[in-house]
Amino acid sequence: MREIPAGLPGNATQIFFVETALSSVRRGALGSSTTLTKLVFLNNNIQELEAGAFQGLPSLTELEVSGNPLPAVSPEVLLGLPSLSKLSLGANAIRSLHPGLFAAACRLQDLRLPGNKIEVLPPDIFRPLRRLQTLDLSQNALAELPAGLLTPLVALRLLKLSENLLTRVPSGAFRALGRLAELHLDGNWLEELPASAFAGLGGLRRLQLQHNHLGSLAPDIFAGLPNLTVLSLEGNRLATLPAALFAGTPHLLHLSLARNQLETLPQGLFANLSALQTLMLSHNAVTHLPAGVFQALAGLTALATSLWEVMDLRDSHLRYIPKGLFDGLENLGELSLHINAISSLPEGIFDSLVNLTFLDLARNRITTLPGDAFSKLPQLQVLRLYENELQDLPEGLLDSQSGLLELSLQSNRLRALPSMFLRRLPHLEKLLLDNNFIEVLPPQGFFGLNKLKLLTLSSNHITELPCCLFDTMPHLRELDLGRNSLATLPDGIFVNLTSLGKLILSHNQLAALPRGAFTGLSKLLDLQLDTNQLSALDDEVFASLPNLKTLNLRKNQLESVPRGLLDPLKKLSSVYLSGNPWRYPAPDQLETSLDPGHGPLLPAGSGRGFCLHLLPIPGGYLQGASSPWGRRSQGLLPRAPASSPRRITGCVGARASIVTL
């Protein structure tokens, strides 16, 4: 569509032109209508709006011309729109606004101009807009706000100046905006703010100052903002904060100081923030915090809002936590100390956090834990201690955490698990113990974990599995025992894992598998046995795996497989066998050994299952598999030690939808 079609319905209330080739809107092209209230031109190729283009639409209340290469809008464009209350001109190519553009739009309540290239605003551009409530000038190229620019906007509630090039805010620039509730100044180049920058904004509730270049703040910069509830200072260059900075914001609920250069926090900084619910302090240079600095934050709670209320100290440089640091935070729900340099925990440090549900201490340098470190945290559901330097765990450490759902202890230096360490965790669903130095697992170490769904024990030094180790895990879905030193599996070791879907036994030293190794795993979908020492397989070892889809036997010592081995695996879709010392016959006899248990290879073009193509190359055969649906895979078969090979083509039986050799 390159032109607006004639004969638009005269009784329409809304008309949309979306992603057409329209390059202009001519006067009279839309005809006249007393019923049309909304008109949208979105993502077209409009480069011109002719003067009077929208005349004859007296009932139009909403006009949008967005996502076009429109370079300018003349004042005459808005003539004849006495009811217009919302105008959107976003994501165009507008560089400037005519001083009289809004002279005929005095009823505007919502004006949106984001994503243009506006560099300068005429000082009197908004004089007619005394009813305006929303003004969006974000994502432009504004470098300054002319004096008096915003003075006429006495009804304004929302002002967005995000992602411009502002380097300063004039003193008192917002003084006339007594009704303003939200001010967005984020993503600019502000280096400092005058003490009276926000004078007159007594009704302001949200102030976004994140991602600027602020290096310091005047102690009374927020003094006139008693109704402020949300303040973001994230991503600036703040190294210190005045102790009285928040003295005038008693209703603050959400405060972000993340991603600055703070090394400490002054005592009394939060003294007047008893209502605070969320505090973000991550990614700073904090090396120490004074005891009691958070003591006044009694309102840090999830009770009233149904949100997880947070204290976030992630990725700072904390080396120690002074005793009493969290005193007064009885209602705190979530505490993250992730990525610091903490080496020890003072006795009783978390005792006041009786409602804590989430505690992240991962990626620190903690070497030991007090036996009662978590004894006063009965509501804890998630405990993360991974990537520390723990060598042992006190017996009884988790006796008070009966509601724990996740326990992450991977990548420590643990050599053993206390026999009764997990006995009181009946609701645990995730247990991560991989990448430790565990050699022996207590026979009853996992008893009582009836709800467990994920267990990782990979990359340890485990040499054997006690026969009853997994007897009480009926809901386990994934078990990772890879990268250990297992030489054998007890017969029936997994018999009670009736929900298991994935079993990883890769990178062990398994030389043989007992016939009943996988008994009970009727729901298993994925079995990883690669990189072991298997030299032979019992012909019924996989008989109890009717739902298996993926079988990985790569990099073992298999020279052959017994006939019928794969017959019970009716849902098998992927078999991986490369890296074994196969003893192949001559290629002209290949059909009797390549597909054991599934019948001989069928003639090419029969349309059943997948076709195998083998081409001789130095050192082996290049093999490809293609289906009647056109899917392909390819790999390398070791060359048969027999006579000179020739091209062989055939099709694998339909039971195996993919065979990768």
N, C-alpha and C positions, 0 to 999 in steps of 0.2 A: 504494500500500500504506500503510494507516494503522495497521494492527495487525500484529503478528508472527503469521503463519498457524500454525494448530494442525497438529500432525503433522509437525514437522521431522524429517528422517531421523535416526534414532537412532545410525547408524553413521558419520555424517559426521565428518571430521577438521577441516574448515575451513568456515565459513559467513560470507558477506559480505552486508550490507545497504547498498546504495550508491544514493544519490539517490532515496530514497523519501520518503513523507510521514509517516513514523513520528514521533510527538511524544513518546513515552515508551517505556520498557522496564519492564514490570510484572513483579513477582515471579512466578515459575512460568511465564511466557510462553515461555521457551525449553525447558521441560521439563528432563529430566536426560539426561546423556550421559557415558559413560566414555571415549569416543573423541575427542571434540572438543578440539582443541589450539589453534585460532586462531579468534577471533571479531572481526569488523570491522563497525562502524557508521560509514560515511563519507558526509559531505555529506547528512545527512537533516535532519529538523526536531525533533530530540530536545531536549526542555526539562527532562526529569526522568528520573533513574535511580532506580527505587524500591529501597528497602533490600532486600537479598537477591536482587536481580534476576538475579544470576549464580550463585546457589547451585544445587547439583546438577551442577556442571561441574568435577569434581575434577582432570581432566587438562588443563584449560585453561592454556596457557603464555603466550599472547599475546592481549591485549585492546586493541582500539582503538576509541575513540569520538571522532571528529574531525570538524570542519567542521559543528558544530551550534550552535544558540543555547542551549547548556547553561549555566546560570548558577552551578551549584554541584554538588558531589559529596559525599554524606554518607559517614561512615566505614563504615556498614553495607553500602554497595554492594560492597565488596571482600571481604565475608565469604564463606567457603566456597570460596575459590580457593587451595588450599594449594600448587599448582604454578606459580602465576603468576610469570613472570620478566620479562615486558615489558608495560608499560602506556603507551599513547599517548592523551593527552587534548588534542591540539593543535587550534588554530583553533576554539575554543569561545568562550564569553563568561564564563568563570570569573573572578571577582574576588578570591576568597580561598579558602584551603584550611583545612579543619578540622584542628586540632592532632593529632587521632588518626586521620587519614585512612589512614595506611599501617600502622597497628598490626597488621593482619592480613595484611600483604603483605611479610613479612620476607624472602622469597626473591627479591624484585625485583632484577634486574640492569640493567634499562634503563627509565628513566622519562622520558617526553617530554611537556612542557607548553607548547610554543611557541605564540605567537599568541593568547594569552588576554589578560585585563585585570588580572592579579594585581598588586596594589600592595604588599602586605605578606606576609611569610612568618613563621609562628609559629616561635620560636627552636628548638623541639624537634621540628619537623615531620619531620625526616629521621632521628630517633634509631633507628627500627627497621631502617633500610636499610643495614646494615653490609656487604651483598654488592653494593650498587649500583655499577655500572661506568660507566654513561652517564646524565647528567642534563642535560636540555635545558630551560632556562627563558627562552630567547630570545624577543624580541618581546612582552614584557609591559610593565608599568609600575612595576617595582621601583625604588625610590629609594635603598634601602640594604640592606646585608647584616647582619642581626643578629649580634651576637657569638656565636661558637660554633655558628652555623647549620650549617656544613659539617664540623664536627669528627667526627661519627659516620661520615662517608663515607670510611673508610680504604681501600676497594677501588676508589675512583673513578678512571677512566682518562680520561674526556672530560667537560668541564664547559662548557656554553654559556650565557653570560649576555649575549649580544649584543642590541643594540637594546632596552635598557631605559632607565631614567632615573637610573642610578647617577652620583652626583657624587663619590663617594669610595670607596676600598677600605680597610677597617680593617687596621691593621698586623697581620700574621700571620694574616690571614683564611683563608689556604690552608695553614697550617702542617701540618695533619694529613694532607694529601693527597699523601703521599710517592710514590704510584703514578701520580699524574696525568700524562698524556702530552700532553693538549691543553687549553688554556684560552682561551676566546673572550670577550673583554671589549669587542669593537668596537661602534661605534655607540652609545656612552653619552655622558655629559656629564662625564667625568673631566677635571679640571683639573690635578690633581697626584697623585702616588703616593708613599706613604711609602717610605723606603729599604728597609724589610723587607716590602714588599707581597707579594713572591713567596718569602719565606722558607719553607723546607721542601719546595720543589718541585724537588728535585734530579733527578728523572726527567723533567721537562717537556721536550717536544720541539717543540711548536708554541705560540706565544703571539701572539694577535691583539689588537692595541691600536689598530688603525686607526680613523679617524673619531671621535675624541674631541676634547677641548679642551686637551690637554696642552701647556703652555708651556715646561716644562723637565723634566729628568730628573736624579735623583741619580746621581753617578758610579758608585756600586756597586749600582744598582737591579737589575742582571742578574747580579750577582756569584755568586749561588748557583744558576745555571742552566747547569752545564757540559755538559749534553746537548742544549741547545737547538739545533734545526736550522732552524726557520722563525720569523722575527720580522717582524711588520708594524707600523710606526709611521706609516703613510701617513695623510694627511689630518688632521694635528694642527696645532699652532701653534708648533712648535719653531723657534726662531731660532738657537740654538747647541746644540752637543753637547759633553759632557765628553770629553776625549781618551781617557780610560780606560773609556769606557762599555761597550765590548765585550771588555774584557780577560778576563772570566770566561766567555765563550761561544766556546771554540775550535772547536766543531764546527758552527758556524752555516753553513748552505748557502745560504739565501735570505733576503735582507734588503731591505725596502722602507722608504725614507725619503722617498718621493715626496709631493708636495702638502703641504709644510710651508713655513716661512719662512726656511729656511737660506740664509745669505749666503756662507758658506765652510765648509770642513771642516778640523778641526784636524789637524796633522801627527801621525801615529801612531794615528789613530782606528781604522784597520783592521789594526793591527800584529799582532793575534793571530788574524786571520781567514784563515788560509792555505787553508782548505777552502771558502771562499765561492764559490758558483757563479753566483748572480744578485744583482745590485745595482741597485736602482731609485732614481734621484735626480731624476726629472723633476718639473716644475712646482714649483720652488723659486725663491728669489731669489738664487741663486748668481751672484756677479759674478767671482769668481776662485777658483782652487784651487791650493794649494801643490804644487810639483813633487815627485813621489815619493809623494804621498798614497795612491796605489793600489799602491805597489810590493810590498807584502806579499801581494797577492791572487793568488798564483801558481796557486791552485786554481780560478780562474775559467775552467772548461773544459767542453767538451761531450763529452769522450772517454768518460767512465764512464757517463753517464746517457742519452745519445742525445737530450738536450734542447738547444735553442739557449740557451746561457748568455749572460746579458745584462748590459751596463752601460748604464743609461739615464739620460742627462742632458738629456732633452728639456725644452723649455719652461722653461728656467731663464733667467738673465740673464748668461750668460758672455760677456765681451767679448774675452777672449784666452785662449789655452791655453799655459801655460808649457811650455817644452821639458822633457821628462822626465816629464810628467804620467802617461803610460801605461807607464812603465818597469816591468818585472816582470810584465806581463800577457801573456806569450807564448801562453797558451792561450785568450785571450778570443775568443769567436766572434761577438759582436754588439755594436756600439757605436752608440748614437744620441745625436747632438748637435743634433737637430732643434729649431728655434725658439729660437735664442739670438741674440747680437749679435756673433758672431765675425767679424772683418774679414780676418784673415790666419791662415795656418798656419805655425808654426815649421818650419824645415827638419828633416826626420827625425822629426817628431812621432809618426808611426805605425810607425816602423821596428821596434819590438819586437813588434808585433801580427801575427806571422807566420801565425797561424791564423785571422785575422779573415775572416769570410764575408759580413758585412753591415755597411755603413758608411753612416750617414745624417747628412749635413751640410746638409740642406735648410733653407731659411728662415732663413738667416743673412745676413751682409753681406760675404761673401767676394768680393774683387775680382780676386785673382790666385791661381794655384796654382803652387807650386814644381814644376819639371819632373819631379822624382823623388818627389813627394808620396806616391805609392802604389807605389813601386818594390819595397818589401819586403812587399807584400801579395799573394802568389801565389795564395791561396785565395779571394780576394774574388769573390763571386757577385752582390752587389747594391750599387750605388753610387748614392746619391741626392744630387744637388747642385742641385736645383731651387730657384727663388726665392732666388737670391743675386744678386750684381752682377758676375758674370764677363763680361769683354769679349773675352777670347781664351783659347785652350786651347793649352798647349805641345805641340809635336810630340813624340810618344813618351811622353806622360803615362800611357797605358794599355798600354804594351808588355809589362808583366809580368802582365796580367790576362787570360790566355787563357781562363779559366773563367768570365768575367763573363756573367751572364744578363740583368741589367737595368741600364740606364744612363739616369738621369733628369737632363736638363739643361734642362728647360723653364723659362721665365720668368727668364731671365738677360738679358744685353745682348750676346750673341754676334753678331758680324757675319759670321763665316765659320767654316768647318771646315777645319782643316789637311788637306791632300789624303790623307795616310796615317794620319790620327788613329785610324781604326777598323780598321786592317788586321790586327790580331792578336786579333780578338774573334770567333773562329769559332763560338762557342756562344751569342752574344748573341741573346736572344729579344724584348726590349723596348727600344726606343730612342726617347726622348721629347725632341724638340728644338723643340717649339712655343713660341710667345710669346717669340721672340728678335728680332734685327734682321738675320737672315741674308738676303743678297741673291743670292749666287751659291753654287751647290753644285758641288764638284769632280766632274768626270765619273766618276772612279773612286773617289769618296769612300766608297761603300758596298760596294765589292768585297770579297768574302770573308765577307759576313754571310749565310751559307747557311742559318742556323737562325732568322733573324729572323721574328717573327710580327706585331709591332706597330711601326709607324713613324709618328710624328706630326711634321709640319712646318708645321702651321697657324699663322696669325698671325705670319708673318715678312714679308720684303719680296722674296720670290723672284719673278723676272720670267720665267725660262725654265728648262726642264728639259733637261739634256744627254741625248742620245739613248740612251746606254747606262747611265743612272744606276741603273736597277732590274734589271739583267741577271742578278744572282746572288742573287735572293731567292725561290727556289721555294716557300718555306713561308710567305711573308707573307700574313696574313689580313686585316689592316686597314691602310689607308694614308690619312692625313689630310693633304691639301694645301690645305685651305680657308683663306680669309682671307689670300691672297697677292696678287700682281699678275700672275698668269699671263695672257697674251693669246692664246697658242696652245699646242697639244699636239703634239709630234712624232708623226708616223705610227708606230704600233707601239711607243710608249714603254712600254706595259705588257705587251708580248707574253710576257715570261717570268714574269709573276706568276700562275702557273697555279693557285695556291691562294687567291687574293684573294677575300674575301667581301664586303668593304665598301670603297668608294672615295668619298672626300669631296673634291669640287672646288668647293664652294660659295664664294661671296663672292670671286670672282676677276674677271678682265676678259675672259674667253673670248668671242670674237665668232663663232667658227666651230669646228666639230669635224671633223677629217679623217675620211674613211670608215673608216680602219683605226685610229682612236684607241683602241678598246677590244678590238682583236684579242688573243686569248689568254686573255681573262678568262671562261673557260667556267664557272667556279664563282661568279662574282659574283652576290650576292643583293641588294645595296643600292647604288644609284648616286645621289649627291647632286650636282646641277648647278645648284642654285638660286642666284639673285642673281649672274648673269653678264650678258653682253651678247649672248647668242645670238639671232640674228634669223632663222635658217633652220637646218634639220637635213637632212643627207643621208638619203635613204630607207633606206640600209643601215648607218647608223652604229651601230645596236644589234643588228645581225645576229649578232654573235658572243657574245651574252649569253643563252643558252637558259634559264638558271636564275634570271634576274633576277626579283625579287619586288617591289622598291620602286624607283620612278623619280621623282625630284624635279626638276622643271623650272620651279619657281616663280620669279617675278620676273626674267624675261628679257625679250627684245624680240620674242618669237614672235607673229606674226600668224596663222600657220596651221601645220599639220604635214602632211607628205606622206602620201598614201594608202599604206597598208601598212607604215607606220613601226613599228607595234607587233606586226605579224604574227609575227615570230620569238620574241616574248616570251610563250611559252605558259604560263609560271608566274607571270606578272605579277599582283600582287594590289593594288597601290596606285600610282596615278599622280597627281602633284600638279602642277597647271598654272596655278594662280591667279597674278594679278599680271602677266600678259602682256597686250599690247595686241591681243587677238584681234579679227579682223574677222569677226563673226558674220553670217550671212545672216538673213533674216526667220525668225521662229520656225517658220512652216509649212514651211520648207526645212531645219530644223535637223537632221533625221534623216540627211541626206547628209553632214554635216560633223562632227557630234559624235562619231561612232564610225568614223573612217576606218580602213580596214584590217580592221575586224571586221564588216563588213556593215551594212546599214541597221538602224535601231532597229526592234524587234519590237513587235507590238501589246501593249498592257498586259494583264496577266493570263496571259501565255503561259507563265509559270513558269520561263523560262530566264534564268539570270544575274541581274543586278541591274536594278531599275526606276529610272528617272530621273523626277523630278517637277519641273517648272519653273513657278514662280508669279511673275508680274510684280510688282515692287516698285520704288519710286523708285530709279533708278540702276542697275538690274540685274534679274537673275532669281534668286529663291531656289531652290536646287537641293537635292534630297534623294535619297539612294540607299538603296533597301531591297532585301533579298534574300528569297528564299523562306523563309529561316530567321529572318526578323524583325530582322536587324541593320540599323542605320540610320546614315547620315552626312549632313551637310548643309553647304552652302557658298554662295557668291555668285558668279553668273556676270555679267560685264559685259552691260549691255543692248545688244541688237543695234541698230545704227543704222537699221534698216529700219522697217517699218510697225508699227502698234500691236500689242503682243504679246498672245497669248491662252494659256490653259492648255494645256500639251503633256504628254503622258504616254507613256512607252515603256520598253522594257527593253533593256539593253546585252547583247550576246552573252555566252555563258557563259564564254568564255576569260578575261575580266577579272572577277575576283570583287569588286573594289572599284574604282570610278573616282571620284576626287575632283577636282573642277574648281574 
